[in-house]
Amino acid sequence: MLLFLLLLCALMLPCCAQEPAAQPVEPPSTEADEKVIRKAAKDAVADIEAETELEEHLLSRFECELGKVVVTGDHATLEAHVSNVDLPGALKEAFDEVSMDAETIDSVGELYREGTDEELTDAFVDILFQHLDDCADLVETDVTLRFTKRDNEWRLDEGSAEEFATAAYAGLEK
């Protein structure tokens, strides 16, 4: 009898080995997941508020267009197109004005000689704000927001949040 069982196992083993292993099946992208992700992104963009005077000037022309959502299992991406004022360009123009414009050099020089450090800083910041407000060039950035579903809730990955903030604040966060 033992010989019979061993022979039966030997015959069955190759049959079992030839069966394909079950492939994990990823759940298909659902409209419900896509809607949840898009709503979360819209809410996050709507919640961006200027908390400082600098942010008021930076965010005055901020725009964000949300694109395609792709859900694959517990991971998803959302394409976003962000445009905002050119902060590096405005900074360069402000520095150029302070160092090359005779009238500005005189007024800043007077503050340097007779004013306080705070007054000198405020004067430069006012010049920067004017250049931000007058900025004709917008910086356009495409950002891929990555989400992970944990505990049945979609969460934006930290790296994506940082990339988005960098784009939203025109490079200020770097």
C-alpha positions as CSV (number, residue, x, y, z in Angstrom):
1,M,0.0,0.0,0.0
2,L,2.8,2.4,0.8
3,L,4.4,1.7,-2.6
4,F,1.1,2.5,-4.2
5,L,0.8,5.9,-2.4
6,L,4.4,6.8,-3.3
7,L,3.7,5.9,-7.0
8,L,0.5,8.0,-6.9
9,C,2.4,11.0,-5.4
10,A,5.2,10.6,-8.0
11,L,2.6,10.6,-10.8
12,M,0.7,13.6,-9.4
13,L,3.7,15.8,-8.7
14,P,4.4,16.6,-12.3
15,C,0.8,17.5,-12.9
16,C,0.7,19.8,-10.0
17,A,4.0,21.5,-11.0
18,Q,2.6,22.2,-14.5
19,E,-0.4,24.1,-13.3
20,P,0.2,27.8,-13.7
21,A,0.6,29.7,-10.4
22,A,-2.3,32.0,-9.7
23,Q,-1.4,35.6,-10.8
24,P,-2.4,38.3,-8.4
25,V,-5.2,40.3,-10.0
26,E,-5.1,44.0,-9.5
27,P,-8.5,45.5,-9.0
28,P,-9.5,47.6,-12.0
29,S,-9.5,51.4,-11.8
30,T,-12.8,52.5,-10.5
31,E,-14.6,55.7,-11.2
32,A,-15.3,56.0,-7.5
33,D,-11.5,56.0,-6.7
34,E,-10.8,58.5,-9.5
35,K,-13.5,60.8,-8.2
36,V,-12.2,60.6,-4.6
37,I,-8.7,61.4,-5.8
38,R,-9.8,64.3,-8.0
39,K,-12.0,65.8,-5.3
40,A,-9.1,65.5,-2.7
41,A,-6.8,67.3,-5.1
42,K,-9.4,70.0,-5.9
43,D,-10.0,70.6,-2.2
44,A,-6.2,70.8,-1.5
45,V,-5.8,73.4,-4.3
46,A,-8.8,75.4,-3.0
47,D,-7.3,75.3,0.5
48,I,-4.1,77.0,-0.6
49,E,-4.2,80.3,1.2
50,A,-1.7,83.2,1.4
51,E,-0.6,83.5,5.0
52,T,2.0,86.2,4.4
53,E,2.3,89.2,2.3
54,L,5.0,87.5,0.2
55,E,2.6,84.6,-0.5
56,E,-0.2,87.0,-1.4
57,H,2.0,88.4,-4.2
58,L,3.3,84.9,-5.2
59,L,-0.2,83.3,-5.3
60,S,-2.0,86.2,-7.0
61,R,-1.6,84.5,-10.4
62,F,-1.4,80.9,-9.3
63,E,-3.4,78.4,-11.4
64,C,-3.7,74.7,-11.3
65,E,-5.3,72.4,-13.9
66,L,-5.9,68.8,-12.9
67,G,-5.5,66.2,-15.6
68,K,-5.8,62.5,-15.9
69,V,-6.2,60.1,-12.9
70,V,-4.8,56.6,-13.3
71,V,-5.6,54.1,-10.5
72,T,-3.7,50.8,-10.4
73,G,-4.6,48.8,-7.3
74,D,-3.6,50.7,-4.2
75,H,-1.6,53.3,-6.2
76,A,-2.7,56.2,-8.3
77,T,-1.4,59.2,-10.1
78,L,-2.9,62.5,-11.0
79,E,-1.4,64.8,-13.5
80,A,-1.4,68.5,-12.6
81,H,-0.3,71.6,-14.6
82,V,0.7,74.5,-12.4
83,S,1.4,78.1,-13.5
84,N,2.6,81.0,-11.4
85,V,4.7,84.1,-11.5
86,D,8.5,83.7,-12.1
87,L,10.0,84.2,-8.7
88,P,13.6,83.8,-9.8
89,G,13.0,86.3,-12.6
90,A,11.4,88.8,-10.2
91,L,14.3,88.4,-7.7
92,K,16.8,89.0,-10.5
93,E,14.9,92.1,-11.7
94,A,14.7,93.4,-8.1
95,F,18.4,92.9,-7.5
96,D,19.2,94.6,-10.9
97,E,17.0,97.6,-9.9
98,V,18.7,97.9,-6.5
99,S,22.2,97.7,-8.1
100,M,21.7,99.6,-11.4
101,D,18.8,102.1,-11.2
102,A,20.3,105.4,-10.0
103,E,17.1,106.6,-8.2
104,T,16.8,103.3,-6.4
105,I,20.5,103.2,-5.5
106,D,20.1,106.7,-4.0
107,S,17.1,105.9,-1.9
108,V,18.4,102.5,-0.8
109,G,21.8,104.1,-0.1
110,E,20.2,106.7,2.1
111,L,18.4,103.9,4.1
112,Y,21.6,102.1,4.4
113,R,23.4,105.2,5.8
114,E,20.6,106.6,8.0
115,G,17.8,104.0,8.3
116,T,17.5,100.7,10.1
117,D,18.1,97.2,8.8
118,E,14.4,96.7,8.9
119,E,13.7,99.7,6.8
120,L,16.4,98.6,4.3
121,T,14.8,95.1,4.1
122,D,11.3,96.5,3.7
123,A,12.5,98.7,0.8
124,F,13.9,95.7,-1.0
125,V,10.9,93.6,-0.3
126,D,8.6,96.4,-1.7
127,I,10.7,96.4,-4.9
128,L,10.5,92.6,-5.1
129,F,6.7,92.7,-4.6
130,Q,6.4,95.3,-7.4
131,H,8.4,93.0,-9.7
132,L,6.2,90.0,-8.8
133,D,3.1,92.0,-9.5
134,D,4.4,93.2,-12.8
135,C,5.8,89.9,-13.9
136,A,4.7,89.1,-17.4
137,D,6.3,85.6,-17.5
138,L,4.6,82.7,-15.8
139,V,6.5,79.6,-14.9
140,E,4.6,76.5,-16.0
141,T,5.3,73.1,-14.3
142,D,3.8,69.7,-14.8
143,V,3.6,67.7,-11.6
144,T,2.6,64.1,-11.2
145,L,0.9,63.6,-7.9
146,R,1.2,60.1,-6.5
147,F,-1.3,58.6,-4.1
148,T,-1.3,55.4,-2.0
149,K,-4.4,53.8,-0.6
150,R,-4.0,52.8,3.1
151,D,-6.8,51.7,5.4
152,N,-9.2,52.3,2.5
153,E,-8.2,56.0,2.2
154,W,-6.3,57.7,-0.6
155,R,-3.3,59.7,0.7
156,L,-1.0,62.0,-1.2
157,D,2.6,60.8,-1.0
158,E,4.9,63.2,0.8
159,G,7.3,63.6,-2.2
160,S,4.4,64.6,-4.4
161,A,3.3,67.2,-1.9
162,E,6.7,68.7,-1.9
163,E,6.9,68.8,-5.7
164,F,3.5,70.5,-5.8
165,A,4.5,73.1,-3.2
166,T,7.6,73.9,-5.1
167,A,5.6,74.5,-8.3
168,A,2.8,76.3,-6.5
169,Y,5.2,78.7,-4.7
170,A,7.2,79.3,-7.9
171,G,10.4,77.6,-6.5
172,L,10.2,79.3,-3.1
173,E,10.2,75.9,-1.3
174,K,13.5,74.6,-2.7
